[in-house]
Amino acid sequence: MPNTEDRIATNLRTLLILEAVGTRAEAMTPTEINQSLGLPKQTIHRLCATLVDEGFLVYEPNGRRLRTARRARLFGAGLLHSSREHILRRQVLVELAQKTGETINYVVPDDDGMSYLDRVETGWAFRVQLPIGTHVPFHCTASGKVFLASLDSRKRKAFCHGLTLDRKTSNTITDAEALLEELATVSKAGYAIDNGEFLDGMVAIAVPVTDDQGRFLAAIACHGPSIRLSTDTLRGFLDDFTIAVEKMQRVLI
């Protein structure tokens, strides 16, 4: 009788490992990854080591558990961007931009901060330019704060204490405990505000997009110059954002 290793095609094994890690909320050990694959111990460790060397997986600081790394996330984001779901997602952003009259962004977490994956520009001549591909910090942006607030309390605390809380403006939160208090408020409210914390003269709002298990996928965000927009104006968009998130979830899930 053929063993499990014989039944799984060689070129499929690494994909199954990436699928196992990518669909779990928690980082996994090679043994945990292998529970559904049943490969020999030396094989699963060799394949995981290859994926780490190639930048698809990375070990957490304890050196035992694996999570997806930048290359795997870019691969997944690229697949989403090039698929028909990208067209539908784009239509949701366009509709929200038309309702608000402001720039709308689709932002995902990356190793270097939050990454602007898509955007629909406002028609206003006076606007804040943050093009697709821009990376912005976690701690002082609306999209970064909704991502941090989506983490469970233990991970949230560890993340905040591990971040370099650079001061970008006089409004930037640079104390980890103060940031944790802000994130608790964001978690309860379901949205985050950037009140000139990243760039002087810019305000922003962001709401999370989650999957059917409540896991963070992305943020939908709106930003603009404070000379034209206020935080109260941005909060006035929340009903429209809620509708957009519901539509986005139907597209992505």
Helices and strands as residue ranges (DSSP letters): H 4-7, H 10-22, H 30-34, H 41-53, E 57-59, E 66-68, H 70-82, H 84-100, E 103-110, E 113-120, E 135-136, H 142-150, H 153-162, H 176-189, E 192-195, E 202-210, E 216-225, H 231-235, H 238-252
